[in-house]
Amino acid sequence: MSLNQEITRHIVDEYLPGTPPEELADSYDLLRNGVVSSLQLLRLIAWLGNHYDVPFDELDVTPDDFRSVAAIVGLIDQHRRSLGTSSIPAN
């Protein structure tokens, strides 16, 4: 499963139960459309940090970095590139 698919699946399972993953567009605004509230955003960040070993507390991030699946994937890919690897296994 790709990074994009894993993140999409998690968001659908946690915040859009009953929605087929393929219906969540990569660019869909999760914050503006109320899919993820501010409290849920904290939970999502914690899950991403634990699952992909990304130290978000050490990174300069804003809510915009988590606005869509595409933004989240871009942030994780950017972190991986900064470490010099593109294939960090998920936990």
N, C-alpha and C positions, 0 to 999 in steps of 0.2 A: 504494500500500500504506500502511495506517495505521501510526502509531507502534506501536500494540499488535501488529499483525501482523508488523512488522519485528522487534521484540524477540522475539516468540514464535518466529518462523522461525529467528532466530539461536540461541536457546537450544536448540531442537529439533535444529538442524543440528550444533551443537557438543557438546551434552551428552546428547542423547537420539536418536542416529541411528536412523533407521528408524521413528520415531514420527510419525504424521501430526500436523501442527501443531494441527489442530482438537481433538486429544485432550488438549492441555495447557490446563487451565483457568486463567483469569487469576489465580485465588486460590490455586492449588496451591503449597504451601510448598516451594520449591526447596531450601532449606537443610535443613530438618528431614527431608525425604524423601531426602536424599543425592544430589539431581540435581547440585548445585553444591557442591564442596568448598571449603575456605578458599583453596587455591591457585587453583582455577578461578574463585572469586569475584574475585580480583585480576585475572585475565585478562578476566572479564566487565566489570569496572569500567573497565579500560583500553580495551576495545572501545567501550563506551558513551561514554566521554569523547571518544575520537577520532571516532567516527561521528556523534555529536550535538553535538560541541563544548561539552561540559560539563566545567568545571574541578573535578572531584571533590576534588582535593587542596586546593582553596580553600573547599570546602563542609563543613559539619558533618553528616557522614553516619555511619550505623551499619549493620551487617549487616542489620538489619531493613528498611532502605530498599531492599534487594535481595532480600527474602524471596520475592517473587512477581512475576509479570509486572505485575500491577496496581500493586504498590508501586513498581516501577521506572518505569512509565509516569507515576505520580503524581509521583515525584521529578523526572523530566525536565520534565513539565508545570509544576511549581512553579518550576523554574529558568527556564523560558521566560517565565512570567508575571512573574518578578522582573526580567527584562530588558525587559518591556513588549511582548513579542511572543508569539504562539502558533504562528507558522509559520516556525520556523528550519529551513532545508533540511538534510537529512542529507547528509553528505559522500559 
